[in-house]
Amino acid sequence: MSIKNEEWMTAKRKYRLSDVQIQMARELGMNPKKFGSLANHKQEKWKAPLGDFIEELYYKRFRKEKPDNIQKMA
């Protein structure tokens, strides 16, 4: 497994994201190392949960609910 895929797997586990949300983030060109600053912390109630944030950005850019081909992360 490459280092890049390892970073995505770590982000998936740490932030409890689904395969679909990870695929969306990859297509958006997001960096999994930067998810910490985007993630919702308990004290920041105004922030949307990270998964919802990714889905919203994906819809705004591509005008569709989810990617056509979803690759499963092992």
PDB file of N, CA, C, O and CB in Angstrom:
ATOM      1  N   MET A   1       0.855  -1.183   0.000  1.00  0.00           N
ATOM      2  CA  MET A   1       0.000   0.000   0.000  1.00  0.00           C
ATOM      3  C   MET A   1       0.894   1.238   0.000  1.00  0.00           C
ATOM      4  O   MET A   1       1.861   1.318   0.758  1.00  0.00           O
ATOM      5  CB  MET A   1      -0.969   0.003   1.233  1.00  0.00           C
ATOM      6  N   SER A   2       0.565   2.184  -0.844  1.00  0.00           N
ATOM      7  CA  SER A   2       1.387   3.378  -0.943  1.00  0.00           C
ATOM      8  C   SER A   2       1.145   4.302   0.259  1.00  0.00           C
ATOM      9  O   SER A   2       0.169   4.154   0.995  1.00  0.00           O
ATOM     10  CB  SER A   2       1.094   4.118  -2.261  1.00  0.00           C
ATOM     11  N   ILE A   3       2.043   5.235   0.427  1.00  0.00           N
ATOM     12  CA  ILE A   3       1.946   6.182   1.545  1.00  0.00           C
ATOM     13  C   ILE A   3       0.691   7.039   1.399  1.00  0.00           C
ATOM     14  O   ILE A   3       0.023   7.335   2.390  1.00  0.00           O
ATOM     15  CB  ILE A   3       3.209   7.082   1.615  1.00  0.00           C
ATOM     16  N   LYS A   4       0.370   7.436   0.175  1.00  0.00           N
ATOM     17  CA  LYS A   4      -0.827   8.244  -0.067  1.00  0.00           C
ATOM     18  C   LYS A   4      -2.088   7.504   0.381  1.00  0.00           C
ATOM     19  O   LYS A   4      -2.934   8.071   1.073  1.00  0.00           O
ATOM     20  CB  LYS A   4      -0.931   8.613  -1.555  1.00  0.00           C
ATOM     21  N   ASN A   5      -2.210   6.230  -0.018  1.00  0.00           N
ATOM     22  CA  ASN A   5      -3.379   5.455   0.377  1.00  0.00           C
ATOM     23  C   ASN A   5      -3.423   5.262   1.885  1.00  0.00           C
ATOM     24  O   ASN A   5      -4.500   5.238   2.480  1.00  0.00           O
ATOM     25  CB  ASN A   5      -3.383   4.101  -0.324  1.00  0.00           C
ATOM     26  N   GLU A   6      -2.274   5.127   2.494  1.00  0.00           N
ATOM     27  CA  GLU A   6      -2.207   4.978   3.946  1.00  0.00           C
ATOM     28  C   GLU A   6      -2.738   6.227   4.640  1.00  0.00           C
ATOM     29  O   GLU A   6      -3.442   6.133   5.646  1.00  0.00           O
ATOM     30  CB  GLU A   6      -0.765   4.694   4.395  1.00  0.00           C
ATOM     31  N   GLU A   7      -2.396   7.405   4.097  1.00  0.00           N
ATOM     32  CA  GLU A   7      -2.889   8.662   4.662  1.00  0.00           C
ATOM     33  C   GLU A   7      -4.410   8.746   4.572  1.00  0.00           C
ATOM     34  O   GLU A   7      -5.069   9.197   5.509  1.00  0.00           O
ATOM     35  CB  GLU A   7      -2.254   9.857   3.940  1.00  0.00           C
ATOM     36  N   TRP A   8      -4.964   8.311   3.444  1.00  0.00           N
ATOM     37  CA  TRP A   8      -6.418   8.328   3.275  1.00  0.00           C
ATOM     38  C   TRP A   8      -7.095   7.334   4.227  1.00  0.00           C
ATOM     39  O   TRP A   8      -8.150   7.627   4.788  1.00  0.00           O
ATOM     40  CB  TRP A   8      -6.790   8.002   1.816  1.00  0.00           C
ATOM     41  N   MET A   9      -6.481   6.158   4.403  1.00  0.00           N
ATOM     42  CA  MET A   9      -7.040   5.164   5.326  1.00  0.00           C
ATOM     43  C   MET A   9      -7.025   5.684   6.765  1.00  0.00           C
ATOM     44  O   MET A   9      -7.979   5.478   7.515  1.00  0.00           O
ATOM     45  CB  MET A   9      -6.252   3.842   5.234  1.00  0.00           C
ATOM     46  N   THR A  10      -5.950   6.350   7.138  1.00  0.00           N
ATOM     47  CA  THR A  10      -5.842   6.924   8.481  1.00  0.00           C
ATOM     48  C   THR A  10      -6.916   7.987   8.679  1.00  0.00           C
ATOM     49  O   THR A  10      -7.579   8.018   9.715  1.00  0.00           O
ATOM     50  CB  THR A  10      -4.434   7.529   8.710  1.00  0.00           C
ATOM     51  N   ALA A  11      -7.089   8.859   7.684  1.00  0.00           N
ATOM     52  CA  ALA A  11      -8.110   9.911   7.772  1.00  0.00           C
ATOM     53  C   ALA A  11      -9.511   9.304   7.855  1.00  0.00           C
ATOM     54  O   ALA A  11     -10.367   9.793   8.592  1.00  0.00           O
ATOM     55  CB  ALA A  11      -8.014  10.860   6.556  1.00  0.00           C
ATOM     56  N   LYS A  12      -9.732   8.240   7.094  1.00  0.00           N
ATOM     57  CA  LYS A  12     -11.045   7.581   7.100  1.00  0.00           C
ATOM     58  C   LYS A  12     -11.386   7.060   8.500  1.00  0.00           C
ATOM     59  O   LYS A  12     -12.496   7.257   8.994  1.00  0.00           O
ATOM     60  CB  LYS A  12     -11.071   6.417   6.080  1.00  0.00           C
ATOM     61  N   ARG A  13     -10.420   6.398   9.124  1.00  0.00           N
ATOM     62  CA  ARG A  13     -10.645   5.858  10.471  1.00  0.00           C
ATOM     63  C   ARG A  13     -10.767   6.972  11.505  1.00  0.00           C
ATOM     64  O   ARG A  13     -11.675   6.954  12.335  1.00  0.00           O
ATOM     65  CB  ARG A  13      -9.508   4.908  10.861  1.00  0.00           C
ATOM     66  N   LYS A  14      -9.860   7.935  11.456  1.00  0.00           N
ATOM     67  CA  LYS A  14      -9.798   8.989  12.471  1.00  0.00           C
ATOM     68  C   LYS A  14     -11.054   9.860  12.477  1.00  0.00           C
ATOM     69  O   LYS A  14     -11.572  10.207  13.538  1.00  0.00           O
ATOM     70  CB  LYS A  14      -8.573   9.859  12.241  1.00  0.00           C
ATOM     71  N   TYR A  15     -11.537  10.209  11.281  1.00  0.00           N
ATOM     72  CA  TYR A  15     -12.681  11.113  11.179  1.00  0.00           C
ATOM     73  C   TYR A  15     -13.984  10.393  10.862  1.00  0.00           C
ATOM     74  O   TYR A  15     -15.008  11.032  10.619  1.00  0.00           O
ATOM     75  CB  TYR A  15     -12.417  12.150  10.127  1.00  0.00           C
ATOM     76  N   ARG A  16     -13.947   9.056  10.863  1.00  0.00           N
ATOM     77  CA  ARG A  16     -15.130   8.217  10.649  1.00  0.00           C
ATOM     78  C   ARG A  16     -15.869   8.581   9.363  1.00  0.00           C
ATOM     79  O   ARG A  16     -17.068   8.860   9.371  1.00  0.00           O
ATOM     80  CB  ARG A  16     -16.076   8.339  11.836  1.00  0.00           C
ATOM     81  N   LEU A  17     -15.124   8.570   8.261  1.00  0.00           N
ATOM     82  CA  LEU A  17     -15.697   8.886   6.966  1.00  0.00           C
ATOM     83  C   LEU A  17     -16.007   7.599   6.210  1.00  0.00           C
ATOM     84  O   LEU A  17     -15.382   6.564   6.443  1.00  0.00           O
ATOM     85  CB  LEU A  17     -14.744   9.781   6.151  1.00  0.00           C
ATOM     86  N   SER A  18     -16.964   7.675   5.315  1.00  0.00           N
ATOM     87  CA  SER A  18     -17.327   6.504   4.503  1.00  0.00           C
ATOM     88  C   SER A  18     -16.440   6.458   3.253  1.00  0.00           C
ATOM     89  O   SER A  18     -15.726   7.412   2.945  1.00  0.00           O
ATOM     90  CB  SER A  18     -18.844   6.548   4.103  1.00  0.00           C
ATOM     91  N   ASP A  19     -16.502   5.334   2.549  1.00  0.00           N
ATOM     92  CA  ASP A  19     -15.763   5.199   1.293  1.00  0.00           C
ATOM     93  C   ASP A  19     -16.205   6.267   0.293  1.00  0.00           C
ATOM     94  O   ASP A  19     -15.383   6.816  -0.441  1.00  0.00           O
ATOM     95  CB  ASP A  19     -15.966   3.791   0.695  1.00  0.00           C
ATOM     96  N   VAL A  20     -17.489   6.554   0.269  1.00  0.00           N
ATOM     97  CA  VAL A  20     -18.028   7.558  -0.653  1.00  0.00           C
ATOM     98  C   VAL A  20     -17.459   8.938  -0.325  1.00  0.00           C
ATOM     99  O   VAL A  20     -17.049   9.670  -1.225  1.00  0.00           O
ATOM    100  CB  VAL A  20     -19.576   7.585  -0.588  1.00  0.00           C
ATOM    101  N   GLN A  21     -17.433   9.293   0.957  1.00  0.00           N
ATOM    102  CA  GLN A  21     -16.912  10.602   1.362  1.00  0.00           C
ATOM    103  C   GLN A  21     -15.416  10.725   1.058  1.00  0.00           C
ATOM    104  O   GLN A  21     -14.948  11.793   0.664  1.00  0.00           O
ATOM    105  CB  GLN A  21     -17.163  10.834   2.860  1.00  0.00           C
ATOM    106  N   ILE A  22     -14.673   9.641   1.238  1.00  0.00           N
ATOM    107  CA  ILE A  22     -13.244   9.651   0.905  1.00  0.00           C
ATOM    108  C   ILE A  22     -13.066   9.843  -0.591  1.00  0.00           C
ATOM    109  O   ILE A  22     -12.205  10.614  -1.015  1.00  0.00           O
ATOM    110  CB  ILE A  22     -12.557   8.341   1.367  1.00  0.00           C
ATOM    111  N   GLN A  23     -13.868   9.154  -1.402  1.00  0.00           N
ATOM    112  CA  GLN A  23     -13.793   9.305  -2.862  1.00  0.00           C
ATOM    113  C   GLN A  23     -14.113  10.744  -3.267  1.00  0.00           C
ATOM    114  O   GLN A  23     -13.452  11.308  -4.140  1.00  0.00           O
ATOM    115  CB  GLN A  23     -14.765   8.322  -3.562  1.00  0.00           C
ATOM    116  N   MET A  24     -15.119  11.332  -2.639  1.00  0.00           N
ATOM    117  CA  MET A  24     -15.478  12.722  -2.931  1.00  0.00           C
ATOM    118  C   MET A  24     -14.316  13.660  -2.606  1.00  0.00           C
ATOM    119  O   MET A  24     -13.979  14.542  -3.396  1.00  0.00           O
ATOM    120  CB  MET A  24     -16.732  13.135  -2.136  1.00  0.00           C
ATOM    121  N   ALA A  25     -13.714  13.462  -1.442  1.00  0.00           N
ATOM    122  CA  ALA A  25     -12.597  14.312  -1.022  1.00  0.00           C
ATOM    123  C   ALA A  25     -11.425  14.183  -1.984  1.00  0.00           C
ATOM    124  O   ALA A  25     -10.769  15.175  -2.302  1.00  0.00           O
ATOM    125  CB  ALA A  25     -12.151  13.951   0.402  1.00  0.00           C
ATOM    126  N   ARG A  26     -11.162  12.977  -2.446  1.00  0.00           N
ATOM    127  CA  ARG A  26     -10.072  12.762  -3.408  1.00  0.00           C
ATOM    128  C   ARG A  26     -10.356  13.482  -4.723  1.00  0.00           C
ATOM    129  O   ARG A  26      -9.466  14.118  -5.289  1.00  0.00           O
ATOM    130  CB  ARG A  26      -9.867  11.255  -3.666  1.00  0.00           C
ATOM    131  N   GLU A  27     -11.594  13.385  -5.211  1.00  0.00           N
ATOM    132  CA  GLU A  27     -11.951  14.054  -6.462  1.00  0.00           C
ATOM    133  C   GLU A  27     -11.907  15.567  -6.325  1.00  0.00           C
ATOM    134  O   GLU A  27     -11.635  16.271  -7.297  1.00  0.00           O
ATOM    135  CB  GLU A  27     -13.334  13.619  -6.915  1.00  0.00           C
ATOM    136  N   LEU A  28     -12.174  16.073  -5.124  1.00  0.00           N
ATOM    137  CA  LEU A  28     -12.097  17.506  -4.877  1.00  0.00           C
ATOM    138  C   LEU A  28     -10.649  17.989  -4.735  1.00  0.00           C
ATOM    139  O   LEU A  28     -10.387  19.192  -4.742  1.00  0.00           O
ATOM    140  CB  LEU A  28     -12.885  17.857  -3.625  1.00  0.00           C
ATOM    141  N   GLY A  29      -9.722  17.054  -4.608  1.00  0.00           N
ATOM    142  CA  GLY A  29      -8.316  17.426  -4.466  1.00  0.00           C
ATOM    143  C   GLY A  29      -7.941  17.825  -3.051  1.00  0.00           C
ATOM    144  O   GLY A  29      -6.980  18.566  -2.842  1.00  0.00           O
ATOM    145  N   MET A  30      -8.696  17.336  -2.083  1.00  0.00           N
ATOM    146  CA  MET A  30      -8.424  17.673  -0.685  1.00  0.00           C
ATOM    147  C   MET A  30      -7.206  16.897  -0.179  1.00  0.00           C
ATOM    148  O   MET A  30      -6.858  15.840  -0.706  1.00  0.00           O
ATOM    149  CB  MET A  30      -9.660  17.372   0.199  1.00  0.00           C
ATOM    150  N   ASN A  31      -6.574  17.445   0.848  1.00  0.00           N
ATOM    151  CA  ASN A  31      -5.404  16.841   1.459  1.00  0.00           C
ATOM    152  C   ASN A  31      -5.829  16.202   2.781  1.00  0.00           C
ATOM    153  O   ASN A  31      -6.316  16.911   3.661  1.00  0.00           O
ATOM    154  CB  ASN A  31      -4.270  17.896   1.676  1.00  0.00           C
ATOM    155  N   PRO A  32      -5.661  14.889   2.951  1.00  0.00           N
ATOM    156  CA  PRO A  32      -6.110  14.243   4.189  1.00  0.00           C
ATOM    157  C   PRO A  32      -5.355  14.741   5.428  1.00  0.00           C
ATOM    158  O   PRO A  32      -5.859  14.624   6.545  1.00  0.00           O
ATOM    159  CB  PRO A  32      -5.948  12.737   4.069  1.00  0.00           C
ATOM    160  N   LYS A  33      -4.169  15.286   5.241  1.00  0.00           N
ATOM    161  CA  LYS A  33      -3.405  15.818   6.381  1.00  0.00           C
ATOM    162  C   LYS A  33      -4.035  17.092   6.942  1.00  0.00           C
ATOM    163  O   LYS A  33      -3.788  17.450   8.094  1.00  0.00           O
ATOM    164  CB  LYS A  33      -1.956  16.100   5.962  1.00  0.00           C
ATOM    165  N   LYS A  34      -4.841  17.773   6.144  1.00  0.00           N
ATOM    166  CA  LYS A  34      -5.453  19.042   6.551  1.00  0.00           C
ATOM    167  C   LYS A  34      -6.851  18.863   7.153  1.00  0.00           C
ATOM    168  O   LYS A  34      -7.486  19.850   7.525  1.00  0.00           O
ATOM    169  CB  LYS A  34      -5.532  19.977   5.358  1.00  0.00           C
ATOM    170  N   PHE A  35      -7.334  17.637   7.254  1.00  0.00           N
ATOM    171  CA  PHE A  35      -8.677  17.400   7.776  1.00  0.00           C
ATOM    172  C   PHE A  35      -8.840  17.855   9.223  1.00  0.00           C
ATOM    173  O   PHE A  35      -9.950  18.191   9.635  1.00  0.00           O
ATOM    174  CB  PHE A  35      -9.013  15.936   7.669  1.00  0.00           C
ATOM    175  N   GLY A  36      -7.779  17.873   9.989  1.00  0.00           N
ATOM    176  CA  GLY A  36      -7.859  18.289  11.389  1.00  0.00           C
ATOM    177  C   GLY A  36      -8.384  19.702  11.547  1.00  0.00           C
ATOM    178  O   GLY A  36      -9.141  19.982  12.477  1.00  0.00           O
ATOM    179  N   SER A  37      -7.992  20.597  10.647  1.00  0.00           N
ATOM    180  CA  SER A  37      -8.460  21.980  10.738  1.00  0.00           C
ATOM    181  C   SER A  37      -9.889  22.129  10.224  1.00  0.00           C
ATOM    182  O   SER A  37     -10.580  23.086  10.573  1.00  0.00           O
ATOM    183  CB  SER A  37      -7.530  22.901   9.955  1.00  0.00           C
ATOM    184  N   LEU A  38     -10.333  21.181   9.393  1.00  0.00           N
ATOM    185  CA  LEU A  38     -11.694  21.232   8.852  1.00  0.00           C
ATOM    186  C   LEU A  38     -12.703  20.494   9.726  1.00  0.00           C
ATOM    187  O   LEU A  38     -13.903  20.763   9.670  1.00  0.00           O
ATOM    188  CB  LEU A  38     -11.714  20.650   7.456  1.00  0.00           C
ATOM    189  N   ALA A  39     -12.205  19.566  10.528  1.00  0.00           N
ATOM    190  CA  ALA A  39     -13.094  18.714  11.329  1.00  0.00           C
ATOM    191  C   ALA A  39     -13.821  19.523  12.388  1.00  0.00           C
ATOM    192  O   ALA A  39     -13.302  20.507  12.917  1.00  0.00           O
ATOM    193  CB  ALA A  39     -12.302  17.583  11.992  1.00  0.00           C
ATOM    194  N   ASN A  40     -15.027  19.084  12.679  1.00  0.00           N
ATOM    195  CA  ASN A  40     -15.840  19.733  13.701  1.00  0.00           C
ATOM    196  C   ASN A  40     -15.369  19.290  15.079  1.00  0.00           C
ATOM    197  O   ASN A  40     -15.293  18.097  15.373  1.00  0.00           O
ATOM    198  CB  ASN A  40     -17.340  19.408  13.504  1.00  0.00           C
ATOM    199  N   HIS A  41     -15.059  20.255  15.903  1.00  0.00           N
ATOM    200  CA  HIS A  41     -14.690  19.968  17.283  1.00  0.00           C
ATOM    201  C   HIS A  41     -15.895  20.306  18.158  1.00  0.00           C
ATOM    202  O   HIS A  41     -16.722  21.140  17.789  1.00  0.00           O
ATOM    203  CB  HIS A  41     -13.410  20.779  17.722  1.00  0.00           C
ATOM    204  N   LYS A  42     -15.988  19.680  19.275  1.00  0.00           N
ATOM    205  CA  LYS A  42     -17.157  19.869  20.139  1.00  0.00           C
ATOM    206  C   LYS A  42     -17.381  21.350  20.472  1.00  0.00           C
ATOM    207  O   LYS A  42     -18.526  21.781  20.604  1.00  0.00           O
ATOM    208  CB  LYS A  42     -16.990  19.063  21.433  1.00  0.00           C
ATOM    209  N   GLN A  43     -16.307  22.127  20.609  1.00  0.00           N
ATOM    210  CA  GLN A  43     -16.454  23.522  20.999  1.00  0.00           C
ATOM    211  C   GLN A  43     -16.849  24.430  19.823  1.00  0.00           C
ATOM    212  O   GLN A  43     -17.209  25.590  20.029  1.00  0.00           O
ATOM    213  CB  GLN A  43     -15.161  24.013  21.611  1.00  0.00           C
ATOM    214  N   GLU A  44     -16.783  23.902  18.592  1.00  0.00           N
ATOM    215  CA  GLU A  44     -17.138  24.694  17.423  1.00  0.00           C
ATOM    216  C   GLU A  44     -18.459  24.202  16.856  1.00  0.00           C
ATOM    217  O   GLU A  44     -18.491  23.517  15.834  1.00  0.00           O
ATOM    218  CB  GLU A  44     -16.029  24.627  16.354  1.00  0.00           C
ATOM    219  N   LYS A  45     -19.530  24.550  17.516  1.00  0.00           N
ATOM    220  CA  LYS A  45     -20.850  24.042  17.156  1.00  0.00           C
ATOM    221  C   LYS A  45     -21.351  24.590  15.823  1.00  0.00           C
ATOM    222  O   LYS A  45     -22.260  24.011  15.227  1.00  0.00           O
ATOM    223  CB  LYS A  45     -21.838  24.378  18.242  1.00  0.00           C
ATOM    224  N   TRP A  46     -20.777  25.691  15.345  1.00  0.00           N
ATOM    225  CA  TRP A  46     -21.189  26.285  14.080  1.00  0.00           C
ATOM    226  C   TRP A  46     -20.655  25.508  12.879  1.00  0.00           C
ATOM    227  O   TRP A  46     -21.166  25.669  11.771  1.00  0.00           O
ATOM    228  CB  TRP A  46     -20.723  27.725  14.008  1.00  0.00           C
ATOM    229  N   LYS A  47     -19.646  24.674  13.077  1.00  0.00           N
ATOM    230  CA  LYS A  47     -19.071  23.906  11.968  1.00  0.00           C
ATOM    231  C   LYS A  47     -19.902  22.669  11.686  1.00  0.00           C
ATOM    232  O   LYS A  47     -20.402  22.011  12.598  1.00  0.00           O
ATOM    233  CB  LYS A  47     -17.621  23.507  12.277  1.00  0.00           C
ATOM    234  N   ALA A  48     -20.038  22.369  10.410  1.00  0.00           N
ATOM    235  CA  ALA A  48     -20.720  21.128  10.017  1.00  0.00           C
ATOM    236  C   ALA A  48     -19.756  19.960  10.224  1.00  0.00           C
ATOM    237  O   ALA A  48     -18.543  20.153  10.143  1.00  0.00           O
ATOM    238  CB  ALA A  48     -21.210  21.193   8.521  1.00  0.00           C
ATOM    239  N   PRO A  49     -20.258  18.769  10.487  1.00  0.00           N
ATOM    240  CA  PRO A  49     -19.378  17.600  10.558  1.00  0.00           C
ATOM    241  C   PRO A  49     -18.600  17.442   9.251  1.00  0.00           C
ATOM    242  O   PRO A  49     -19.097  17.804   8.185  1.00  0.00           O
ATOM    243  CB  PRO A  49     -20.195  16.320  10.858  1.00  0.00           C
ATOM    244  N   LEU A  50     -17.392  16.905   9.331  1.00  0.00           N
ATOM    245  CA  LEU A  50     -16.501  16.821   8.180  1.00  0.00           C
ATOM    246  C   LEU A  50     -17.139  16.083   6.999  1.00  0.00           C
ATOM    247  O   LEU A  50     -17.010  16.524   5.857  1.00  0.00           O
ATOM    248  CB  LEU A  50     -15.214  16.132   8.578  1.00  0.00           C
ATOM    249  N   GLY A  51     -17.819  14.974   7.258  1.00  0.00           N
ATOM    250  CA  GLY A  51     -18.464  14.225   6.182  1.00  0.00           C
ATOM    251  C   GLY A  51     -19.508  15.055   5.456  1.00  0.00           C
ATOM    252  O   GLY A  51     -19.576  15.033   4.227  1.00  0.00           O
ATOM    253  N   ASP A  52     -20.324  15.787   6.205  1.00  0.00           N
ATOM    254  CA  ASP A  52     -21.346  16.647   5.608  1.00  0.00           C
ATOM    255  C   ASP A  52     -20.705  17.778   4.808  1.00  0.00           C
ATOM    256  O   ASP A  52     -21.186  18.142   3.735  1.00  0.00           O
ATOM    257  CB  ASP A  52     -22.267  17.223   6.696  1.00  0.00           C
ATOM    258  N   PHE A  53     -19.620  18.328   5.339  1.00  0.00           N
ATOM    259  CA  PHE A  53     -18.896  19.409   4.668  1.00  0.00           C
ATOM    260  C   PHE A  53     -18.365  18.935   3.309  1.00  0.00           C
ATOM    261  O   PHE A  53     -18.495  19.639   2.307  1.00  0.00           O
ATOM    262  CB  PHE A  53     -17.731  19.914   5.556  1.00  0.00           C
ATOM    263  N   ILE A  54     -17.774  17.752   3.283  1.00  0.00           N
ATOM    264  CA  ILE A  54     -17.240  17.195   2.033  1.00  0.00           C
ATOM    265  C   ILE A  54     -18.369  16.970   1.029  1.00  0.00           C
ATOM    266  O   ILE A  54     -18.227  17.300  -0.148  1.00  0.00           O
ATOM    267  CB  ILE A  54     -16.488  15.865   2.303  1.00  0.00           C
ATOM    268  N   GLU A  55     -19.489  16.411   1.490  1.00  0.00           N
ATOM    269  CA  GLU A  55     -20.627  16.163   0.600  1.00  0.00           C
ATOM    270  C   GLU A  55     -21.172  17.468   0.022  1.00  0.00           C
ATOM    271  O   GLU A  55     -21.527  17.524  -1.155  1.00  0.00           O
ATOM    272  CB  GLU A  55     -21.738  15.417   1.349  1.00  0.00           C
ATOM    273  N   GLU A  56     -21.238  18.509   0.839  1.00  0.00           N
ATOM    274  CA  GLU A  56     -21.738  19.806   0.387  1.00  0.00           C
ATOM    275  C   GLU A  56     -20.810  20.409  -0.671  1.00  0.00           C
ATOM    276  O   GLU A  56     -21.277  20.912  -1.693  1.00  0.00           O
ATOM    277  CB  GLU A  56     -21.883  20.769   1.579  1.00  0.00           C
ATOM    278  N   LEU A  57     -19.508  20.360  -0.429  1.00  0.00           N
ATOM    279  CA  LEU A  57     -18.546  20.875  -1.403  1.00  0.00           C
ATOM    280  C   LEU A  57     -18.631  20.101  -2.718  1.00  0.00           C
ATOM    281  O   LEU A  57     -18.575  20.688  -3.799  1.00  0.00           O
ATOM    282  CB  LEU A  57     -17.121  20.800  -0.837  1.00  0.00           C
ATOM    283  N   TYR A  58     -18.765  18.793  -2.615  1.00  0.00           N
ATOM    284  CA  TYR A  58     -18.838  17.947  -3.805  1.00  0.00           C
ATOM    285  C   TYR A  58     -20.056  18.323  -4.639  1.00  0.00           C
ATOM    286  O   TYR A  58     -19.964  18.443  -5.860  1.00  0.00           O
ATOM    287  CB  TYR A  58     -18.893  16.454  -3.414  1.00  0.00           C
ATOM    288  N   TYR A  59     -21.190  18.508  -3.981  1.00  0.00           N
ATOM    289  CA  TYR A  59     -22.411  18.860  -4.709  1.00  0.00           C
ATOM    290  C   TYR A  59     -22.273  20.226  -5.378  1.00  0.00           C
ATOM    291  O   TYR A  59     -22.698  20.410  -6.519  1.00  0.00           O
ATOM    292  CB  TYR A  59     -23.622  18.857  -3.760  1.00  0.00           C
ATOM    293  N   LYS A  60     -21.675  21.184  -4.664  1.00  0.00           N
ATOM    294  CA  LYS A  60     -21.498  22.521  -5.236  1.00  0.00           C
ATOM    295  C   LYS A  60     -20.618  22.482  -6.486  1.00  0.00           C
ATOM    296  O   LYS A  60     -20.894  23.183  -7.459  1.00  0.00           O
ATOM    297  CB  LYS A  60     -20.887  23.466  -4.196  1.00  0.00           C
ATOM    298  N   ARG A  61     -19.569  21.674  -6.464  1.00  0.00           N
ATOM    299  CA  ARG A  61     -18.642  21.645  -7.599  1.00  0.00           C
ATOM    300  C   ARG A  61     -19.159  20.809  -8.764  1.00  0.00           C
ATOM    301  O   ARG A  61     -19.101  21.247  -9.913  1.00  0.00           O
ATOM    302  CB  ARG A  61     -17.304  21.109  -7.154  1.00  0.00           C
ATOM    303  N   PHE A  62     -19.668  19.601  -8.476  1.00  0.00           N
ATOM    304  CA  PHE A  62     -20.018  18.668  -9.545  1.00  0.00           C
ATOM    305  C   PHE A  62     -21.513  18.557  -9.831  1.00  0.00           C
ATOM    306  O   PHE A  62     -21.903  17.922 -10.811  1.00  0.00           O
ATOM    307  CB  PHE A  62     -19.495  17.324  -9.206  1.00  0.00           C
ATOM    308  N   ARG A  63     -22.349  19.158  -9.002  1.00  0.00           N
ATOM    309  CA  ARG A  63     -23.808  19.112  -9.167  1.00  0.00           C
ATOM    310  C   ARG A  63     -24.354  17.691  -9.219  1.00  0.00           C
ATOM    311  O   ARG A  63     -25.269  17.392  -9.986  1.00  0.00           O
ATOM    312  CB  ARG A  63     -24.206  19.845 -10.426  1.00  0.00           C
ATOM    313  N   LYS A  64     -23.782  16.822  -8.395  1.00  0.00           N
ATOM    314  CA  LYS A  64     -24.334  15.480  -8.244  1.00  0.00           C
ATOM    315  C   LYS A  64     -24.095  15.021  -6.812  1.00  0.00           C
ATOM    316  O   LYS A  64     -23.188  15.496  -6.129  1.00  0.00           O
ATOM    317  CB  LYS A  64     -23.699  14.484  -9.267  1.00  0.00           C
ATOM    318  N   GLU A  65     -24.931  14.087  -6.379  1.00  0.00           N
ATOM    319  CA  GLU A  65     -24.925  13.647  -4.980  1.00  0.00           C
ATOM    320  C   GLU A  65     -23.708  12.826  -4.601  1.00  0.00           C
ATOM    321  O   GLU A  65     -23.183  12.961  -3.496  1.00  0.00           O
ATOM    322  CB  GLU A  65     -26.153  12.851  -4.699  1.00  0.00           C
ATOM    323  N   LYS A  66     -23.249  11.960  -5.525  1.00  0.00           N
ATOM    324  CA  LYS A  66     -22.105  11.109  -5.223  1.00  0.00           C
ATOM    325  C   LYS A  66     -21.371  10.753  -6.506  1.00  0.00           C
ATOM    326  O   LYS A  66     -21.924  10.900  -7.596  1.00  0.00           O
ATOM    327  CB  LYS A  66     -22.550   9.834  -4.483  1.00  0.00           C
ATOM    328  N   PRO A  67     -20.131  10.284  -6.390  1.00  0.00           N
ATOM    329  CA  PRO A  67     -19.347   9.924  -7.576  1.00  0.00           C
ATOM    330  C   PRO A  67     -19.980   8.763  -8.344  1.00  0.00           C
ATOM    331  O   PRO A  67     -20.711   7.951  -7.778  1.00  0.00           O
ATOM    332  CB  PRO A  67     -17.919   9.559  -7.171  1.00  0.00           C
ATOM    333  N   ASP A  68     -19.685   8.702  -9.639  1.00  0.00           N
ATOM    334  CA  ASP A  68     -20.200   7.627 -10.482  1.00  0.00           C
ATOM    335  C   ASP A  68     -19.559   6.287 -10.113  1.00  0.00           C
ATOM    336  O   ASP A  68     -20.253   5.279  -9.980  1.00  0.00           O
ATOM    337  CB  ASP A  68     -19.951   7.946 -11.964  1.00  0.00           C
ATOM    338  N   ASN A  69     -18.240   6.280  -9.950  1.00  0.00           N
ATOM    339  CA  ASN A  69     -17.513   5.050  -9.589  1.00  0.00           C
ATOM    340  C   ASN A  69     -16.923   5.218  -8.211  1.00  0.00           C
ATOM    341  O   ASN A  69     -16.114   6.118  -7.985  1.00  0.00           O
ATOM    342  CB  ASN A  69     -16.397   4.720 -10.623  1.00  0.00           C
ATOM    343  N   ILE A  70     -17.317   4.367  -7.292  1.00  0.00           N
ATOM    344  CA  ILE A  70     -16.826   4.437  -5.922  1.00  0.00           C
ATOM    345  C   ILE A  70     -15.821   3.323  -5.707  1.00  0.00           C
ATOM    346  O   ILE A  70     -16.130   2.146  -5.894  1.00  0.00           O
ATOM    347  CB  ILE A  70     -17.987   4.338  -4.901  1.00  0.00           C
ATOM    348  N   GLN A  71     -14.609   3.707  -5.311  1.00  0.00           N
ATOM    349  CA  GLN A  71     -13.568   2.722  -5.038  1.00  0.00           C
ATOM    350  C   GLN A  71     -13.551   2.428  -3.552  1.00  0.00           C
ATOM    351  O   GLN A  71     -13.484   3.345  -2.732  1.00  0.00           O
ATOM    352  CB  GLN A  71     -12.180   3.219  -5.519  1.00  0.00           C
ATOM    353  N   LYS A  72     -13.610   1.167  -3.207  1.00  0.00           N
ATOM    354  CA  LYS A  72     -13.589   0.755  -1.814  1.00  0.00           C
ATOM    355  C   LYS A  72     -12.175   0.854  -1.261  1.00  0.00           C
ATOM    356  O   LYS A  72     -11.217   0.438  -1.912  1.00  0.00           O
ATOM    357  CB  LYS A  72     -14.129  -0.674  -1.662  1.00  0.00           C
ATOM    358  N   MET A  73     -12.049   1.402  -0.067  1.00  0.00           N
ATOM    359  CA  MET A  73     -10.757   1.447   0.617  1.00  0.00           C
ATOM    360  C   MET A  73     -10.653   0.172   1.447  1.00  0.00           C
ATOM    361  O   MET A  73     -11.601  -0.197   2.141  1.00  0.00           O
ATOM    362  CB  MET A  73     -10.610   2.746   1.519  1.00  0.00           C
ATOM    363  N   ALA A  74      -9.532  -0.486   1.380  1.00  0.00           N
ATOM    364  CA  ALA A  74      -9.354  -1.762   2.095  1.00  0.00           C
ATOM    365  C   ALA A  74      -9.292  -1.590   3.584  1.00  0.00           C
ATOM    366  O   ALA A  74      -9.145  -2.570   4.313  1.00  0.00           O
ATOM    367  CB  ALA A  74      -8.107  -2.453   1.631  1.00  0.00           C
TER     368      ALA A  74
END
